[in-house]
């Protein structure tokens, strides 16, 4: 089957065992921090204002990465 789909055996078994890559693990930790900052800011901070807040907590991430994770979490700013 691996030959038919053009994937390596090791790649298949890594996928089948459900292990996350280090980047995916870091994204999951960052998602938790993004949710916390979003709640603390009363849902008013966007990625630009959220980036320094996350850096102060020890999460170094770029604006585009934060924006991508916010989209995955379906977080939107609440204009008040």
Secondary structure, DSSP 4 states (H G I P E B T S, - for coil): -HHHHT--HHHHHHHHTTPPPHHHHHHHHHHHHHHHHHHHTTT---HHHHHHHHHHTT----HHHHHHHHHHHT------
